[in-house]
Amino acid sequence: MGQSDNGWKEKKISDSPSPVSRKRHPVHTPFASDNSVNCDIRGLEQSQNVSSEAALHLPCRVAAAVLWANRERHIELGYHLRPSQPGWSFRKAGHRPPPVTVNFNDTLVINAKNSLDVVTALHSHGLFQNGTGYYDGPVGITQCGIPPGETLTYVIPIQQWGTYWIHSHFMGQYVDGLRTSLVIHAAKEVYTYDEDLTIILSDWYHAEIPLSLQSYLSLYNPTGVEPVPNSALINNNANTTFQFVPGKTYRLRIISMTALALFHFYIDGHVMDIIEVDGTDVNRQTVTSLVVATAQRYSVLVQAKNQTTTNYLMHADMDPMMFDAVPPTLNPNITANVIYSANAPFFPTPPGDWSSVDDTTLVPVIPEGTAPPDNSYTLTADFQVYDDGINHGAFNNLPFQFPKTPSLFTELSMGTLATDPAVYGPNSGAIVLKYLNMIQIVLNNNDVGHHPCTLDYLHLHGHKFQVIGRSDGLYNSSNPYPEPANPIRRDTVQVPAGGNVVIRFRADNPGVWLYVFSFPPSFNTPLPPFNVTCRLLYYLTPRSFHCHIQWHMEAGLAMPFIEAPERAQARIHLPQVFLDQCRELNINPMGNAAGNNGTDFSGLQSGPQMIVGFGSRAYGALAACVISAVIGMGTVIWYAKEDKIKKVE
């Protein structure tokens, strides 16, 4: 198997046809002669925003090959992840997975070897996985997870095109570096351009995700304040440079891989034409800046200047309204250099342009009209402290709890009982969807605070949905939205704080798909240094809500859609490796959420429950607080009078 000039290993299998004639788009990573590469990201230690201890660390060896068979291309990437210090981490040696680029109708093959001491899994974010839902990746939903030391090969038929990303879907591991871009080229692109650039926006935490989650989901964090990042990054770096050639047209694929931050993206002296949203080609719309939330993707065309006398800055500004407080050491604005000439001066940066575009005004190139819903479900998203003393997110007051047996395995193994939502667990909130029904989701965001940040968002696996309408206030079913002729279709959408959004999708993808939602902050409430009894009272009052899909999914703001169980059982056949890996983890791959029959959930950890009423402990806490307040005020008054008497004397 000889090495080609572009670094790919190529071979033909048996008498398979010649490769397809269209242009190939290989991964832009130099492969060494031993079929491996260290995907090193360097230079962060020189950044003023990222300390040397916080440099990107993901040890990996990547094997890559292009195999041709029946005019299909298979890209095999083997990620070998190793913890280099006690505990697990993806960032102890300065490496990350390489970008992945494929074509429509290819088959993507990812060999994922887990050399950690905990389970892991990969999710190809935004891909439909129609017929291969077991490769979707959320641990507890579509698989048990890859056990330490084991390998799982994801074989994914590419059924769409656009801009996506691949990341771990277990306990926020992607925040520590297990993530990369996924670009899928169409057989014929709608727009022409000279060069294709991927722009990854991310926030960076010095603390590793297990420590952050432990602090976030804690009795000592009753307000649900998420950890604030230590830096922003562009393309996993604080010193990124892009070389622009005068007169060329550039397609910038902007992907937000953040844990919390919302970005305002713009380039000094340039305008951008939006041409794609979450994999949907749209008619051009010219903007000067974009608001990009976690997991959202945009493609824009940027026309380079016809000169080399000036260089420019590319900006990714984190919106500080997303944070409970902005640490004094945090520079929320990150820039990259857009270079026309190495010796040219930089264009003077004007005041930050934070204008935004209403994404519901974007028009898909391929039209798709609406259809009346067969079923409509109203969900209210909220955060409050539950009986375990922890601030949980919930749909309709039910915090989601992951099952022992993955929900997809329950759907496939429970026969006729698979249509009963109860078998998916008492804290699943599962909704069973009939095949090919048009599903409408009315999402009310119960954040009614007064914080100026108003950008929330929801994400659905396995589908793009139509955005029917969005507005402030709760949805009024007696005054429904007018039917748009060709609504925007995407998989992640913003929702106003205290407002609502209505989406629709066709239940044409049998399997189990995760639905997640996030909040922004509503108002700042610093955690006061009070005693234990007062803290008990504080737990009873919902306080500031905050934003991010990852933190909030871990807090319980998620639910599964169980789609077409009968069709799934006839169509989907789990590869044996999934069953074997479940058993290796001592998980029964068959049965209900607990791996049992019927609605026997013995062995399944019970989920948090709402606090109903004002119990004896709350009354005791209130009494103690009142007594403490009276004593405190009396002490202050006594000291004041004593001081006055001394002055008179």
N, C-alpha and C positions, 0 to 999 in steps of 0.2 A: 504494500500500500504506500504509494509515493506521496510526497508532500508537494502541494501546489504552491504557487508563488504567494498566494494571499494567506498562507498559514493553515489552510484546511487540509485535512486528510481525506482523500477521495478514493472511492472504489466502486466498482459495479458489482451487483449481486447477481449471480448466475447470468442469464441472458436478458436481463431487464433492459427496457428501452433507454435511449440516451436521456440525459437530464433535460428538463424543460428548458426552452430556449430563452425565457424571459430572464432579465437581469437578476443575479443572485445578490443577496444582501447578507454577507457573513458577519458574525460577531466581530466587533472591532477590538480584538485582543490578540497580541502576538503569541502564537503557540510555540513552545520550545520543541526541539527535536525529539524529546522523550515523551511527546504527547501530553505534556502537562505544562501548567503555567502558574506562577504565583501572581494572583490578581491584586497587585499592590496599589494602594492609594497612598501617595506620599505628600509631604509638604504641610500637613496640618500643624505640625509642631512649630512651624514658623508663624502661625496665625495669631493675631492678637486676641481672637475670640475663643480659640480652642487651645487648652493647655496640652503639653506633651503627654500627660497622663491620660488625656481624653482622646488621643488620636484614634483613628478608625482601626479596629482590630477584628479581623475575621480570617483566621488561618484557613487556607483552602488550596487544594490541588484540583485543577479542572481538566478533565479529559474531554476532547471534542472530536467529533467525526461527522462527516456528511456521507450518508449512505443513500444510494439511488435504487429504488425498486418501484416498478409500476408507476413511474412518473410522480412518485411521492418522495419528499425529502425528509429525512429523519435527522434531527439534531440531538446529539446525546451530550449532556453536560453532567459530569459527576462531581458533586460537591462533597468534599471530605472535611467535615467540620470537627475541630478538635479543641477542647478546653485546654489552655496552657497554664492555668492557675486553678487553685481549688475553686469548686463551683463551676458553673458554665458561663461562657461568654463567647461572643462572636467577634471580639475586637481586641485580642491580645497580641496580635502580630501585624496589624496594619493592612488587612486584606478584606475584600468583599467579593461576592459572586460577580462574574462579568455580565454585561448586558446581553440580552437574547434578541435576535432578529430573525424572523421567519417570513414566509409568504403565505397568503391565503391558499387553503387546500393542502398545505404541508401537514405532516404529523410531527409534533414536538415530543421528543423523548428526553426526560430528565431523570438521570440516575442519581438519587439522593441517598447518600450514605450518612448515617447518623453516628458520629463519633463523640457525641456528648454523653453526659450521664443522666439526661432526662429525655423524654420523648420529644419529637419534633414532627413537623409536616409542612408541606408547601401548598400554597394557594395561588393559582393563576388568576389574579384579580380582574374581574370583568368578563372572563371567558364563560360561555354558556355551558360547556361540558354536557351537551345534550347527548344522552346515552352513556356517558362516562362520568356520572355525578360522583362516583366514588373517588375520583381524582380531584375533587374540588378542594379538599384539604383541611377544613375546620375540624380540629380534634374534638371528638364527642358528637359530631354531626354526621360526617361522611367517612370517618376512619377513627381507629383507636389511637393512631399515632405510630410513628416509626420507633421501635424500641432502640435503646442504646446499642450500638454495634451492628445494627441491621441496615439493610438497604431496601429502598422501594423505588421501582421504576415507574414514573408517571408517563403514560402514553396518551397524548392529547391530540385528537384531530382538530386542526385549526379551521373553524367554521365561520370566522368573521375577520375583520381587519380593523386597524386603528392602533391606538396607544393604550397600553395596559402595563401591569407590573406583576412580579412574582414575589411572594413574601411568605414567611412562616405564619401559620395561623394557630399558634399555641402560646398562651401566656405572654403575649406582647414581644416575642423574640425578635420580630422584625425591627423593633425600636433599637435593639442592640446591633443591628447590621445585617440580619438575614433577609435581604431584599434586593431586587434588581429590576431593571426596566425590561419590558417585553414590547417590541415593536413588530406589528404584523402589516406587511405591505399588501395592498390590493392587487389583483391581477391587472387592473387598469386604474390608476389613481385619478381622482376627479380633478385635482389641481396639479399644475406643473411647477417644479421648483428645481433649483440647481443643487442644493445640499440639504441633508436631513440631520438635524442636531437634536439630541435629547437633553432636556433641562430637568434635573431632579432637584426638587426643593425638599429640604428636611430640617427638622430641629434636632439638636444634639444634646444628650444628657451625659454628664460625667458619671452619675450613679447608674449602675446596671439595673435593668428592668425588674429583677426579683426584689431588690431592695426598695425600689420605687413603689411597686405594687403592695409590698408589705406595709409601707407607710401610708399609702393612699387608702387601702381597705383596712382601716384601723379604727379602734374605739376612740383614738385620740384625734381623729379627723372627721368629726360628725358633720361638718359642712360639705364634705366631699371635695375638698380643694385638691386639684390635680397638681403633680409636680411641674414646675416651670422649667423649660429647657435652659441650658447654659449657653447655647449658641444657635445660630442659623447657618445652614450650609447650602451651597449650590454645587451640584454634582459631587456630593460627599467631600467637599473641600471648601476652605475659606479663602483660597487664592486661585480661583478658576479663571482661565483666560480663553476667549474665543477669537479666532482669527477670521475677520470678514474681508472678502474680496469685493472691491467696488463693482457695483452693478449686478451682483448676484442676488438671487432670491433664495432665502433660507426658510425652511420649515422647522420651526421650533416646537418640539413635543414636550410640553410642560406637565410634569407628574409631581403631585404632592404626596410624599411618603412620610408625612409628619405624624407625631404622636399626639400633638395638641395644637400646634401653631396654625393660624390662618395667614396666608401670604397675600400681599399686594405686589403684583409683578409688573414691571415696566422697564423700558430701555430709554435712556436719555436721547432726545432728538429723533426718535423713530416711532412710527405707528405700527400697529399690528392688525392683521386681518384674521379673525377667527374662522377656521375652516373645519374643525372637528371638535366634538365634545364627547368624551367617554366612548370613543369608538364610532360615533355617529357623524358622518360627513354632513356639514351644514353649509348653507349659502353664506358667502363672505359677509362679515360685518366688521367694520373698522373700529378699533378701540385704541385708546392710549394706555390703558392698564387693565389688569385682570384681577379679580378676587378668586383665589384658588384655595379650597378647603381640603382637608385630609381625604386622600384617595381619589380626588377629582383629577381629570386629565383634559388638557386643551391642546390643540394644535393651532399655531398661528403662522402666517406667512409674513416675513419681514424683508423688505426691500433694502438692500445695502446702499449706502450713499455712493455717489459717483465721484468720490474724492478720497485722498489719503492724508489730508491735512489735519484731521481731528480724530481722536479716539473717544469712546463713550463708555459709560457705566451701565451695566445691567443690574437692576435692583430687585431684591426680594425682601420686602419689609414685613416682619411679623407684626400683626395687629396686637398691640399691648392690651386691648380690651378683652382678649381671650384669657388673660392671666389674672389671677386673684391679686397679685402684686408684682411689679416689675423690679427684680433685684437690681441694685445699683451697679453690679458688675456686668449686667446683660446689655449687649449692644443688639437691639432687636432688628437692625437693618444689615443685611449682607449684600455685597456687590460682587460682580464679576466684571472683568475687563473685556470690552469689545474693541479689538485692535485692528485698525486699518493700516497703521504704520508704526513701527517700533519707536520712532523718534518724534511722533506727533504729540501735541499736548491733548489733555482731556477736555471735553466739552464741559462747561460749568454746569453743575447739577442744579436744576431749578427746584423749588419746593416740591416735596413728594406728591406725585399724582396718584390719588387714591380713588379716582372715579371708578365706577363699576358698570357692568352691563347686566341687564336682566336676562338671564339665560333662557327664560321662557319665551323671549322674543326671537330666539334663534330658530331657523327654519331648516329641517332636514332636507338634504338633496333628494333622497328617495322618499317620496311622500307616503304617509300611512295615516289614514283617517281614523277617527275614533269609532267605537261601537258601544252600545249601552251595556252596562255591567250586568252580568248574571248574578253576581254576589257582591255585596258591599260590606266591608268590615270597618268599624270605627275604633281606632286605637288612641288612647291618651297616654302620652309619655310624661313621666314625672320622676322626680328624685325626692326621697325622704328617708329618714332614719327608721329602720325596722327593729323587730324585737331582739336582734342580736347586737344592737347598738351601733350598727354600721350604716352609713349612707348608701343606699342602693338605688339604682335606676330600675324602672319597671314600666311595662305596658299594662294599662288597666289594673294597676296596683299589684302586679304579680312579677316579682324579680325572677328573671330566667336563671335556671340552674342546669348546668350541663349534665346529661345522663351518664351512667356507666357504659351501657351499650349504645353505640352511636345510633342516632335517630334513623339514618338511612337503613341500617341493618334491622332495626325494629320494623320499619316499613316493609322490608323484603321478606321477613321471617314470620310475621304474625298472621298471615292469611287474611281472612275476612275481618279479623279484629284490627287490622292496620288502618281501617277507616275510622276507628274510634280515637279521638284525640287523647283520651285518658291514658292510653298505653304508652304515650311518650313522656309521661312523668307528671306529677302534680304541680311542678313548678316550671313546666315547659311553655305553657300558653299556646301550645301547638294549634294551628289552623289547618284543617284538611281541605284541599282544593280538588274539585272535579276536573277531569281532563277536558281541555279546550274551553272551559268557561272563561269569560272575561271577568277578571277580578278587579275590584276597586278597593283601594285602601284610603280611608280618610284618617289623616294623622293630625291630631291636635297636640300642639306643644304647650304643655301646661306651665311653662315658665312665664310668670306674670310679674316679674320684678321690674326694676327701673334701670337696669344697666344698659348703656347705649349699644353694646354689642348685640346684634340681631341676626347673626348667621348661624343657624343650626343646619344639620343635614342628616339624611337617611341613606342607607345603602342596602341593596337587595342582591343576593347572589343568584346566578343562573338566569338572569333576565335583564333586559332593558325595559324600563317602564315609560309610559307616556305621562307627562306632567299636564294634568287637566286644568289645574288652577292652584293659585297660592295667594294668600292674603293675610292681613292681621286679624286677630280675634279668632274665636272658635268657629268651626264650620257650621253654617246654617243650612240644614238639609232642605228647608222650605224655600231657599233661594240658591239653587245649585249653580255651579259655574256654567257659562255657555260652552258648548262643544267646540273646541278649536278644530280647524280644518286639517292641520298637519302639525300636531304638537311636538315639542322637542322630546327626544327619547334619550335617556341616559340611565346610569345605574347608581348615581349618587347625586342628590339634589339638596339645595338649601331650603330651610324652612324658617319663617320669621319667629323670633322669640315671642311667645304668647299668641302665636298665629297658627296657621294650618296649611296643609298641602293635600291635594287629592291626586293620586296616581292610579294608573290602570296598566294591567299587563295580561296577556293571554297565558293560561295555564297549559302550555304546550311542551313542558320540559319535565317529564316524570322524574321524581326523586325527592330529596329534601334540601331546601334552600334556606339559608340563614338570612334574617332580616334584622338590621341593627340601626339604631338612631342615636344622635348625640345632641347635647345641649351646649349653649354658651353660658358664660356667667350671667347672672341676673342682677345681683348687687353684691358689693364687697362687704363681708362680715368677718373681720379678723378674729381669730380664735383667742379669747381672753384667758389670762392666767387665773382661773378660778379653782375652787376646791372640788372634791369629788362629788359632793352632794349637789352643788350647783351644776356640775357637768351632766348629772343625770337629768336634770330639768332641761338643760340645753339640748340634749338628745331628742327631746320630744318636739322640737320646733324645726320645721324645714327651713334651711337657710340657702346660701348662695349655690346656684347650679353652674356647672362648668362644661366645657366642650372638649370632647374627643371621642371618636368612635372606639379606639382601643381601650382607654381607661374605662369608658362607660360600658362596653361590652363585658369587661371583667367584673364590673359592678352589678351586672344583671340586666342591662338594657338591650335585650335581644330576644328573638323568638324564631322558631322554625315554621316554615310553610311545608306541609306534607302534601306533595303534589301527585295526584293520580296514582294512589297505591296499587290498584288492580293492574293498571298499565305498567307501572314500574316493576311489579313482580313478574310480569310476562316478558319484559324487555331487558331488564338489567340483571346481569349475572356477575356477581362479585368474583374477581380473581382470588384464587386460593390464598395468595400471600396476605390479603387483608384479614382473613380468618385466622391464619397462623400467627400473625403479629398481635392480634387481639388476645389469643390464648397465651402467647408468651408474656403478655402483660397481666395475665390472670383475669381477663375480661371475657365474659361469655358473649360471643358475637351474634347470638340469637336471643329473641325474647323481647320483653318490654324494656323500659328505660333502666330497670335494675337487672336485666338479664333473666327475668322470671316469666312465668306464665300469667296471662290475663292482666289483672291490675294488682298483682302481688308485688309490692315495691319494697319488700324487706331487703335490707342491705343497702338501700339507696339513702344517702344522707338527706335529711329533711332540709327544706329551704327556709329562708327567713319569712316571717309573717308580719303583717301590718300591726301596729300598736293601736288597739281600739280602746277609746275612752281614756280616762285619767285614773290610773291604778293607784294602789296604796303606796308603791315606791315613788310614784310621781308626786303624790301629795306630801310624802315625807321629804322629798327633795325640795319641793316648794316651801314647806315650812322651815326647813333648814336654811334655805336661801334668804327667806324673809327675816328670820332671826339674825343671820349673819349680817344682813343689810342694816337692820336696826342697831345692832351692836357697833357696826362700822360707823354709821352716821353719828351715833351717840358719842363714840370716841373722838370723831373729828370735831363735833360741837364742844365737847369737854376741853380738848386741847386748845380750841380757838378762844374759849372763855378764859382758860388759864393763862394764855398768852396775853390777853387784854388786861387781866388783873395785874400781871407782872409789869406791863408797860405803864399802867396807872401808878403803881407803887414806885 
